[in-house]
């Protein structure tokens, strides 16, 4: 139903309802125009975390290396699911920061068990799971394989969580776990032992929140309080496009400050509008789009394009070690329909509908 609603009707509905306090949370489970991603899907959470952790394992230059229970993680904008934090802890993260601007959800014992059951199924699904790292496309080299989408589409077990994998270097849970084991980051026994330990707890939610997960809805204030050089890697999944323009650079600065030398930041950024998966947001002037009415209506994105966001990463001190575009076949809207500040952008920016970008903190 959602795809049949014209973009201008979606804006009208969201403008009318989105500014009513509490309406977005209430409507997200009822009205298609307010619905947000498959956050309660175990496959989604497993795949989101694994794709970012895979990049961390490949591109980090941490002097001491990384091992199970030897790294801290920060997820920016977990949104409606804390499932990635559960996966992170199972795969060895000793501390997982989950930083958002609002608490959209809470950790559910049953959902945590669902994630662990799904991971067990993945581990047990093939006798070829734990192969040496050179069996993962280009293996341990810093150049990610280019046929990731094909391998996922041909693998029925990955289709359920496909919404989080738009493009790039990710080849599915099985191959990624195989790679990580081959790199001796953890073993199959360590993974299963950790799941056994968690599932034996009377209250999984309380146990994880007391011993590993730090869930905060204080946004920038939390980032400011995290000690410098204390986190091994940070990541976000379709989050940075929602951050207000004036906050992007400070957030990237804080992520750089808290990351240890050689650590990684990994982000999937969706440049499509959240109205019709096109460029309709670029029709509006800055004055209109950045008004409180539009910012608070549930479809706001900062409208930054690829060139601008990459420049901000670099200005914050990040060395860009990997980037992968998702492209439209052609610019989806006639330039004449775009606001003047966007109509003269280069094709590189207007054709780019999404981006995977990985930055590394330089080792001085």
Secondary structure as UniProt FT lines:
FT   HELIX           2..4
FT   HELIX           7..17
FT   TURN            18..19
FT   TURN            21..22
FT   HELIX           23..27
FT   TURN            28..30
FT   HELIX           32..34
FT   TURN            39..40
FT   HELIX           42..59
FT   TURN            63..64
FT   TURN            68..69
FT   STRAND          71..76
FT   TURN            79..80
FT   HELIX           83..90
FT   TURN            91..92
FT   STRAND          93..99
FT   HELIX           109..124
FT   TURN            127..128
FT   HELIX           133..135
FT   TURN            137..140
FT   HELIX           148..153
FT   HELIX           156..159
FT   TURN            160..161
FT   HELIX           162..164
FT   HELIX           173..182
FT   TURN            183..184
FT   HELIX           188..199
FT   HELIX           204..211
FT   STRAND          213..216
FT   HELIX           220..225
FT   TURN            228..229
FT   STRAND          231..237
FT   HELIX           240..242
FT   HELIX           245..258
FT   STRAND          259..270
FT   TURN            274..276
FT   HELIX           280..283
FT   HELIX           286..289
FT   HELIX           292..295
FT   HELIX           306..315
FT   TURN            316..317
FT   STRAND          318..327
FT   HELIX           335..337
FT   HELIX           340..343
FT   HELIX           347..350
FT   STRAND          352..361
//
